Amino acid sequence: MNKIDLNKADKYNLEKLNDTINFLTQTIVDYDKKIKRYINSKKEIKEEVKLLMTIPGVGFFRAAVLKAEIGDAERFKNVSEFCSYVGLSPSTSASGGKEYHGPLIKISAKHLRTSFIEMANVVKNSRYTLASDYVEYKKSKPEHVATIKLARKLARITLRVLKTKEPYYGNLKTIKDTFLKHIIKG
């Protein structure tokens, strides 16, 4: 590595920046530990976080964010109400008997919308079975619209997992059910 000669002021500023980075890194580590301790101390929250982690694109901290932002999933009557809350539903207007769909609703839970879009970006570039859904969406829609459509699907899955208290199996459950039907019939 090349050595750079710095004057006293630059060395001082570089040391202070390094100290700040170290302090912020340690602060993040400390908060991560606090979040883990809190979640592990609350049985119901811990179970829901575990369930959320069965969804593609969801790790521990994303699950914690989803749980914190959603709260009690039972407050949502249906999936479209939840998607609207999250901000993954298009705005609509009607005129002359025609309905028009516009951009996404702006008044929403922005952290949730961002989380679902980030999840969709992880999933679409992976080997998860949901990635094939994205490929299908992209055949007829622009890339950003296909990503939102996948994010909406992930939101629906998330709500179902929280309401049913069952992990997400993806296509495995369908394959298992089909297999069992053939065994029972045969």
Backbone as numpy.savetxt, mean C-alpha at the origin, in Angstrom:
# Nx Ny Nz CAx CAy CAz Cx Cy Cz
40.01 5.67 -3.44 39.17 6.86 -3.44 40.06 8.10 -3.44
39.70 9.10 -4.20 40.47 10.34 -4.27 40.25 11.18 -3.03
41.33 11.77 -2.56 41.25 12.63 -1.39 41.03 14.07 -1.85
40.12 14.74 -1.20 39.82 16.12 -1.56 40.32 17.02 -0.44
41.05 18.04 -0.81 41.50 19.00 0.17 40.40 20.02 0.42
39.98 20.14 1.67 38.93 21.08 2.04 39.49 22.14 2.98
38.96 23.33 2.87 39.36 24.36 3.82 38.65 24.10 5.15
39.02 24.86 6.18 38.48 24.63 7.53 36.96 24.74 7.58
36.42 25.72 6.91 34.96 25.95 6.93 34.22 24.78 6.29
34.74 24.30 5.16 34.10 23.17 4.48 34.19 21.90 5.32
35.35 21.68 5.96 35.50 20.51 6.84 34.50 20.58 7.99
34.36 21.76 8.58 33.42 21.94 9.69 31.98 21.65 9.22
31.60 22.23 8.08 30.24 22.00 7.54 30.00 20.53 7.22
30.99 19.87 6.66 30.87 18.44 6.34 30.71 17.61 7.61
31.46 17.94 8.65 31.34 17.22 9.93 29.95 17.43 10.53
29.44 18.66 10.47 28.11 18.95 11.00 27.02 18.20 10.22
27.16 18.16 8.89 26.21 17.41 8.07 26.26 15.92 8.42
27.46 15.40 8.60 27.62 13.99 8.98 26.99 13.73 10.35
27.20 14.64 11.31 26.58 14.51 12.64 25.05 14.52 12.53
24.52 15.40 11.68 23.07 15.49 11.48 22.52 14.20 10.88
23.21 13.66 9.88 22.78 12.40 9.26 22.79 11.28 10.29
23.85 11.19 11.09 23.93 10.16 12.13 22.81 10.31 13.16
22.54 11.55 13.57 21.47 11.80 14.54 20.12 11.39 13.97
19.83 11.79 12.74 18.55 11.46 12.12 18.41 9.95 11.90
19.48 9.30 11.50 19.45 7.85 11.33 19.13 7.16 12.65
19.77 7.59 13.72 19.51 6.99 15.04 18.08 7.29 15.50
17.58 8.47 15.20 16.20 8.82 15.56 15.22 7.91 14.84
15.46 7.65 13.57 14.60 6.74 12.80 14.64 5.35 13.40
15.82 4.86 13.72 15.96 3.52 14.33 15.19 3.47 15.65
15.30 4.52 16.46 14.58 4.56 17.75 13.07 4.54 17.55
12.57 5.33 16.60 11.13 5.34 16.33 10.65 4.01 15.76
11.46 3.41 14.91 11.11 2.08 14.38 10.90 1.09 15.53
11.81 1.12 16.50 11.70 0.23 17.66 10.44 0.53 18.47
10.15 1.82 18.66 8.95 2.21 19.41 7.68 1.73 18.71
7.63 1.88 17.39 6.47 1.44 16.62 6.31 -0.07 16.75
7.39 -0.82 16.61 7.32 -2.27 16.75 6.86 -2.68 18.14
7.40 -2.03 19.17 6.98 -2.34 20.56 5.50 -2.06 20.75
5.03 -0.92 20.23 3.62 -0.56 20.39 2.73 -1.60 19.70
3.04 -1.92 18.47 2.21 -2.88 17.73 2.23 -4.24 18.41
3.40 -4.67 18.86 3.48 -5.97 19.54 2.76 -5.99 20.88
2.54 -4.83 21.47 1.84 -4.77 22.76 0.31 -4.77 22.60
-0.19 -4.57 21.40 -1.63 -4.53 21.12 -1.99 -5.74 20.27
-2.59 -6.76 20.88 -2.85 -8.03 20.21 -3.66 -7.87 18.92
-4.76 -7.12 18.96 -5.62 -6.97 17.78 -4.88 -6.26 16.65
-4.16 -5.20 16.98 -3.41 -4.46 15.96 -2.32 -5.36 15.37
-1.63 -6.11 16.23 -0.57 -7.00 15.77 -1.12 -8.03 14.79
-2.28 -8.60 15.10 -2.89 -9.59 14.21 -3.28 -8.98 12.86
-3.84 -7.77 12.90 -4.23 -7.11 11.65 -3.01 -6.73 10.82
-1.94 -6.29 11.46 -0.71 -5.97 10.74 -0.16 -7.23 10.07
-0.18 -8.35 10.79 0.26 -9.63 10.20 -0.58 -9.99 8.97
-1.90 -9.82 9.09 -2.78 -10.11 7.97 -2.47 -9.21 6.77
-2.27 -7.93 7.04 -1.97 -6.99 5.96 -0.66 -7.33 5.25
0.26 -7.93 5.97 1.55 -8.30 5.38 1.43 -9.46 4.40
0.27 -10.11 4.33 0.06 -11.17 3.34 -0.27 -10.59 1.96
-0.54 -9.30 1.90 -0.86 -8.63 0.63 0.44 -8.28 -0.08
0.54 -8.57 -1.38 1.76 -8.22 -2.13 2.09 -6.72 -2.00
3.37 -6.44 -1.80 3.82 -5.05 -1.71 3.71 -4.45 -0.31
3.31 -5.28 0.68 3.12 -4.78 2.04 4.11 -5.45 2.99
4.99 -4.63 3.55 5.90 -5.09 4.60 5.39 -4.59 5.94
6.20 -4.75 6.96 5.78 -4.40 8.32 5.36 -2.93 8.44
6.21 -2.02 8.00 5.90 -0.61 8.20 4.77 -0.12 7.31
4.67 -0.65 6.10 3.52 -0.29 5.25 2.23 -0.79 5.91
2.27 -2.00 6.47 1.09 -2.54 7.16 0.73 -1.67 8.36
1.73 -1.20 9.08 1.47 -0.33 10.23 0.84 0.98 9.78
1.32 1.54 8.68 0.74 2.78 8.14 -0.70 2.54 7.70
-0.94 1.44 6.98 -2.30 1.13 6.54 -3.24 1.01 7.73
-2.81 0.27 8.74 -3.66 0.07 9.92 -3.93 1.40 10.62
-2.91 2.20 10.78 -3.07 3.50 11.46 -4.00 4.42 10.68
-3.86 4.45 9.36 -4.66 5.36 8.54 -6.10 4.87 8.36
-6.30 3.56 8.26 -7.64 3.02 8.04 -8.43 2.94 9.34
-7.76 2.56 10.41 -8.48 2.39 11.68 -9.40 1.18 11.60
-10.64 1.36 12.00 -11.62 0.27 12.00 -12.23 0.15 10.60
-11.97 -0.96 9.94 -12.45 -1.18 8.57 -13.97 -1.28 8.51
-14.60 -1.61 9.61 -16.06 -1.76 9.63 -16.79 -0.44 9.41
-16.10 0.66 9.54 -16.75 1.97 9.33 -17.08 2.21 7.86
-16.50 1.40 6.97 -16.78 1.54 5.54 -17.88 0.55 5.15
-18.96 1.08 4.57 -20.10 0.24 4.20 -19.77 -0.69 3.04
-18.96 -0.20 2.11 -18.63 -1.01 0.93 -17.29 -0.56 0.35
-16.87 -1.29 -0.66 -15.57 -1.04 -1.29 -15.53 0.33 -1.96
-16.61 0.73 -2.63 -16.55 2.03 -3.32 -16.45 3.19 -2.34
-17.06 3.04 -1.17 -16.92 4.09 -0.14 -15.47 4.15 0.33
-14.85 2.98 0.51 -13.45 2.92 0.94 -12.53 3.52 -0.13
-12.72 3.13 -1.39 -11.88 3.66 -2.48 -12.04 5.16 -2.62
-13.23 5.65 -2.39 -13.47 7.09 -2.42 -12.72 7.78 -1.28
-12.78 7.19 -0.08 -12.07 7.72 1.09 -10.57 7.79 0.82
-10.05 6.72 0.21 -8.63 6.63 -0.08 -8.22 7.62 -1.17
-9.15 7.94 -2.07 -8.84 8.87 -3.15 -8.47 8.13 -4.43
-8.96 6.91 -4.56 -8.69 6.12 -5.76 -9.90 6.01 -6.67
-10.91 6.83 -6.41 -12.09 6.86 -7.27 -12.06 8.13 -8.10
-12.46 8.03 -9.35 -12.47 9.24 -10.18 -13.62 10.16 -9.79
-13.43 11.44 -10.01 -14.53 12.38 -9.80 -15.53 12.14 -10.93
-16.81 12.34 -10.63 -17.84 12.14 -11.66 -18.76 13.35 -11.71
-19.27 13.59 -12.88 -20.28 14.64 -13.03 -21.25 14.17 -14.10
-22.45 14.69 -14.06 -23.46 14.29 -15.04 -24.09 15.52 -15.65
-24.38 15.40 -16.93 -25.03 16.49 -17.64 -25.76 15.91 -18.84
-26.99 16.29 -18.98 -27.77 15.83 -20.12 -27.92 14.32 -20.18
-28.00 13.70 -19.00 -28.17 12.25 -18.96 -26.89 11.47 -19.18
-25.76 12.15 -19.37 -24.49 11.47 -19.55 -23.63 11.65 -18.30
-22.90 10.60 -17.95 -22.01 10.66 -16.80 -20.58 10.76 -17.29
-19.81 11.66 -16.71 -18.43 11.88 -17.09 -17.52 11.56 -15.90
-16.40 10.88 -16.18 -15.41 10.57 -15.15 -14.20 11.45 -15.37
-13.75 12.08 -14.29 -12.61 12.97 -14.37 -11.43 12.45 -13.57
-10.56 13.35 -13.12 -9.38 12.94 -12.36 -9.78 12.40 -10.98
-8.80 11.84 -10.29 -9.05 11.29 -8.95 -9.54 12.37 -8.00
-10.34 11.96 -7.05 -10.86 12.87 -6.03 -9.69 13.44 -5.23
-9.66 14.75 -5.08 -8.54 15.39 -4.39 -8.70 15.38 -2.87
-9.93 15.47 -2.38 -10.17 15.48 -0.94 -10.22 14.02 -0.49
-9.11 13.57 0.08 -9.02 12.16 0.45 -7.90 11.96 1.47
-7.72 10.69 1.85 -6.62 10.33 2.74 -5.36 10.17 1.87
-4.62 11.25 1.73 -3.49 11.28 0.79 -2.41 10.25 1.11
-2.14 10.01 2.42 -1.13 9.02 2.79 -1.54 7.63 2.33
-2.83 7.34 2.45 -3.33 6.04 2.00 -3.22 5.91 0.49
-3.63 6.94 -0.22 -3.56 6.89 -1.68 -2.11 6.66 -2.11
-1.20 7.40 -1.51 0.22 7.24 -1.82 0.68 5.82 -1.51
0.24 5.27 -0.38 0.63 3.90 -0.02 0.15 2.90 -1.05
-1.10 3.02 -1.48 -1.63 2.07 -2.45 -0.96 2.22 -3.82
-0.63 3.43 -4.21 0.07 3.63 -5.48 1.49 3.06 -5.39
2.16 3.26 -4.25 3.49 2.67 -4.07 3.41 1.15 -4.08
2.38 0.59 -3.44 2.19 -0.86 -3.47 2.01 -1.34 -4.90
1.21 -0.61 -5.67 0.97 -0.98 -7.07 2.27 -0.93 -7.87
3.11 0.06 -7.61 4.39 0.15 -8.31 5.31 -1.02 -7.97
5.26 -1.49 -6.73 6.04 -2.66 -6.34 5.51 -3.90 -7.05
4.19 -4.06 -7.00 3.55 -5.26 -7.55 3.70 -5.35 -9.06
3.54 -4.24 -9.75 3.57 -4.29 -11.22 4.94 -4.66 -11.76
5.98 -4.46 -10.97 7.35 -4.80 -11.39 7.85 -6.06 -10.70
6.94 -6.97 -10.38 7.31 -8.15 -9.61 6.79 -9.42 -10.27
6.93 -10.51 -9.57 6.41 -11.78 -10.05 5.09 -12.15 -9.39
4.52 -11.24 -8.62 3.22 -11.51 -8.01 2.18 -11.73 -9.11
1.18 -12.54 -8.80 0.14 -12.82 -9.79 -0.62 -11.55 -10.17
-0.66 -10.59 -9.27 -1.35 -9.33 -9.57 -0.65 -8.54 -10.67
0.62 -8.82 -10.89 1.36 -8.12 -11.96 0.73 -8.42 -13.32
0.18 -9.62 -13.48 -0.46 -9.96 -14.76 -1.73 -9.13 -14.95
-2.40 -8.77 -13.85 -3.56 -7.87 -13.96 -3.12 -6.52 -14.51
-1.99 -6.03 -14.01 -1.47 -4.75 -14.48 -1.17 -4.81 -15.99
-0.57 -5.91 -16.42 -0.25 -6.08 -17.85 -1.54 -6.03 -18.67
-2.59 -6.67 -18.18 -3.88 -6.64 -18.88 -4.45 -5.23 -18.92
-4.42 -4.52 -17.78 -4.93 -3.15 -17.72 -4.20 -2.26 -18.72
-2.88 -2.47 -18.81 -2.04 -1.62 -19.65 -2.31 -1.81 -21.14
-2.92 -2.92 -21.50 -3.24 -3.16 -22.92 -4.26 -2.16 -23.45
-5.15 -1.71 -22.56 -6.21 -0.81 -23.02 -6.17 0.58 -22.37
-5.26 0.78 -21.41 -5.19 2.06 -20.70 -3.77 2.58 -20.68
-3.59 3.89 -20.51 -2.24 4.43 -20.33 -1.62 3.88 -19.03
-0.31 3.91 -18.94 0.40 3.32 -17.81 -0.08 3.86 -16.46
-0.23 5.19 -16.34 -0.63 5.76 -15.06 -2.05 5.34 -14.67
-2.93 5.18 -15.64 -4.30 4.73 -15.37 -4.28 3.26 -14.94
-3.44 2.45 -15.58 -3.32 1.04 -15.21 -2.77 0.90 -13.79
-1.84 1.78 -13.42 -1.28 1.76 -12.06 -2.36 2.10 -11.04
-3.18 3.11 -11.32 -4.27 3.48 -10.41 -5.27 2.35 -10.30
-5.56 1.70 -11.41 -6.51 0.57 -11.39 -5.97 -0.56 -10.52
-4.68 -0.84 -10.60 -4.05 -1.86 -9.75 -4.07 -1.41 -8.29
-3.81 -0.13 -8.04 -3.86 0.41 -6.67 -5.27 0.25 -6.10
-6.28 0.49 -6.92 -7.67 0.32 -6.49 -7.94 -1.15 -6.13
-7.41 -2.06 -6.92 -7.58 -3.48 -6.63 -6.90 -3.84 -5.31
-5.72 -3.29 -5.08 -5.02 -3.53 -3.81 -5.79 -2.95 -2.63
-6.45 -1.83 -2.84 -7.29 -1.24 -1.79 -8.46 -2.16 -1.47
-9.09 -2.71 -2.52 -10.20 -3.65 -2.31 -9.74 -4.88 -1.53
-8.57 -5.40 -1.91 -8.01 -6.56 -1.21 -7.75 -6.22 0.25
-7.19 -5.04 0.49 -6.88 -4.61 1.86 -8.14 -4.55 2.71
-9.18 -3.95 2.17 -10.43 -3.86 2.94 -10.99 -5.25 3.22
-10.94 -6.15 2.23 -11.44 -7.51 2.43 -10.65 -8.23 3.52
-9.33 -8.10 3.50 -8.48 -8.74 4.51 -8.84 -8.22 5.90
-9.01 -6.91 6.03 -9.33 -6.34 7.35 -10.73 -6.72 7.82
-11.69 -6.79 6.91 -13.06 -7.12 7.31 -13.25 -8.60 7.60
-12.63 -9.47 6.81 -12.82 -10.91 6.99 -11.85 -11.50 8.00
-10.78 -10.75 8.32 -9.73 -11.23 9.22 -9.06 -12.49 8.67
-9.00 -12.59 7.34 -8.36 -13.72 6.67 -7.20 -13.20 5.84
-6.10 -13.97 5.77 -4.96 -13.52 4.96 -5.30 -13.52 3.48
-4.52 -12.81 2.71 -4.69 -12.78 1.26 -3.91 -13.95 0.67
-4.60 -14.77 -0.09 -3.97 -15.93 -0.72 -3.74 -15.73 -2.21
-4.29 -14.71 -2.77 -4.15 -14.51 -4.21 -4.85 -15.61 -4.95
-4.21 -16.11 -5.98 -4.80 -17.18 -6.78 -4.73 -18.53 -6.08
-3.95 -18.64 -5.01 -3.82 -19.93 -4.32 -5.16 -20.43 -3.81
-5.99 -19.55 -3.27 -7.30 -19.96 -2.75 -8.18 -20.46 -3.89
-8.18 -19.79 -5.02 -8.97 -20.21 -6.18 -8.50 -21.58 -6.67
-7.18 -21.75 -6.76 -6.62 -23.02 -7.21 -6.99 -24.13 -6.23
-6.86 -23.84 -4.93 -7.21 -24.84 -3.91 -8.68 -25.21 -3.99
-9.57 -24.21 -4.09 -11.01 -24.48 -4.17 -11.35 -25.30 -5.41
-10.74 -24.96 -6.54 -10.98 -25.71 -7.77 -10.50 -27.15 -7.61
-9.33 -27.32 -7.04 -8.77 -28.64 -6.81 -9.69 -29.47 -5.91
-10.17 -28.86 -4.82 -11.06 -29.57 -3.89 -12.37 -29.96 -4.55
-12.91 -29.09 -5.41 -14.16 -29.40 -6.12 -13.97 -30.64 -7.00
-12.82 -30.72 -7.69 -12.56 -31.87 -8.55 -12.39 -33.15 -7.74
-11.76 -33.05 -6.58 -11.56 -34.23 -5.74 -12.90 -34.71 -5.18
-13.73 -33.77 -4.72 -15.02 -34.15 -4.13 -15.91 -34.76 -5.21
-15.94 -34.17 -6.41 -16.77 -34.69 -7.49 -16.25 -36.03 -7.99
-14.91 -36.16 -8.08 -14.29 -37.33 -8.66 -14.30 -38.46 -7.72
